[in-house]
Amino acid sequence: MDELERQTMRKVLRRYVPLLILCFVVSFLDRVNIGFAALTMNRELGFSATVFGIGAGLFFIGYVIFEVPSNLILERVGARRWIARIMLTWGVLSACMAFVQGPTSFYVLRILLGVAEAGFFPGIMLYFTYWIPGTWRGRVVSIFMAAMPFANVFGSLLSGYLLGLDGVLGLRGWQLMFIAEGLPAILLAFVVLAVLRDSPDHANWLSEPERQWLSLTIAIERSRVTTARYPGLRVLRNPVLVALALAYFGINLSIFGLSFFLPQIVRAFDLSLVMVGVIAAIPSFIAGIGMMWWGGRSDQHDERRFHVLLPMGLAVIGLGGSTLAAMPVLKLACLCLAAFGTFSAVAIFWSTLPILLGPAVAAVGFGAINSFGNLAGFTAPYAIGVVRDATGSFNAGIQLIAIYGCFAFATLAWAMRGVHGGAGRRERPDTTGVVSVSSVKRP
């Protein structure tokens, strides 16, 4: 690595990565903060666990449907303006959640919030390809995705505090929470508009040699992708890709099951709202630290299969164990294990996909896996809510997620058979454009 590359990337990373991580933290917080609102909102508005689960999950219906169109618009109008638009509309709609009156308004606003936020995460991933060469992208994406558990940490502490401000300005605590947590997205929209640039050619904060090096490097990478054979939608019939989608669905079931219902599970410990926020932050904090450590360990050992399957197994054990533990401390320990396993698995999962999918099918394959996996955002809260109303406990719903986790573990183990290495693994696509993993050898 020469000094020009090092200097250029230092400037790019300092300018964009902290801002985009902050935006992702705010987006994830606005997506799951209804888990805390449910502690008081459900009782005041008369929502059953089923009503809450449906509303929580409807976000992902709008999100999945409009994800691909949103990315196509981003390509047409430019990332800077479109990402700013996404943040502005989701911030406004998130704040409007404070004015929910019943199930209908709850459902409508959750759908609209999903439509507004659609394309944000894949849009950021696409934006990275405009600015960050492939040799730098892995570490940046890992750090970026670590924002998910840390958003839960920050959101737990902040939401618990805001819920305790019941009556301030004549509003209920959950109303104050929605308004206060929607405002940062609105403000950041204008920061994004001022700071982001659509390509290195427009980066007046880079020197001419830096601009030329970055533009040329990105152009060479993009030309390699566009000249690769494109297999069309036939790739969606490939069993390896199907197995990956089913496995990612299982990982997301755990993520969203924990994100939406962890506050209510912790509330059963008979704690104050503020302490619920503190205790609920612990699993996410452990997950965030563990996620970065485990991802670094995977890179260090140049190994993926073990590093994604082990945390998936730990997640299943943690989820199942939490339903059997009677002591609050033991239940919390199991939830911490589940959070570590789930978030560590998702980071390595996305790092593994380039090993399993050839470059010709990346756009179709990544989009299909991400869209199907996000349907778990509807399935998890709906299923857990229905089971909670039927049994009076969250345990059976969590057990269902753990059972599917066993199936997801098996499908991913099958899809990754023969894969052991990481970035150094050679790829050899078969006739469908998907890597034949059984023939992959060490370089």
Sequence and secondary structure as in RCSB ss.txt:
>XXXX:A:sequence
MDELERQTMRKVLRRYVPLLILCFVVSFLDRVNIGFAALTMNRELGFSATVFGIGAGLFFIGYVIFEVPSNLILE
RVGARRWIARIMLTWGVLSACMAFVQGPTSFYVLRILLGVAEAGFFPGIMLYFTYWIPGTWRGRVVSIFMAAMPF
ANVFGSLLSGYLLGLDGVLGLRGWQLMFIAEGLPAILLAFVVLAVLRDSPDHANWLSEPERQWLSLTIAIERSRV
TTARYPGLRVLRNPVLVALALAYFGINLSIFGLSFFLPQIVRAFDLSLVMVGVIAAIPSFIAGIGMMWWGGRSDQ
HDERRFHVLLPMGLAVIGLGGSTLAAMPVLKLACLCLAAFGTFSAVAIFWSTLPILLGPAVAAVGFGAINSFGNL
AGFTAPYAIGVVRDATGSFNAGIQLIAIYGCFAFATLAWAMRGVHGGAGRRERPDTTGVVSVSSVKRP
>XXXX:A:secstr
  HHHHHHHHHHHHHHHHHHHHHHHHHHHHHHTHHHHHHHHHHHHT  HHHHHHHHHHHHHHHHHHHHHHHHHHH
HH HHHHHHHHHHHHHHHHHHGGG  SHHHHHHHHHHHHHHHTTHHHHHHHHHHHHS HHHHHHHHHHHHTHHHH
HHHHHHHHHHHHHTTTTGGG  HHHHHHHHHHHHHHHHHHHHHHH  SSGGG TTS HHHHHHHHHHHHHHHHHH
HTS   GGGGGG HHHHHHHHHHHHHHHHHHHHHHHHHHHHHTTT  HHHHHHHHHHHHHHHHHHHHHHHHHHHH
HTB HHHHHHHHHHHHHHHHHHHH  SHHHHHHHHHHHHHHHHHHHHHHHHHHHHHB GGGHHHHHHHHHHHHHT
HHHHHHHHHHHHHHHHSSSHHHHHHHHHHHHHHHHHHHHHTTT  B TT    B TTSBB GGG    
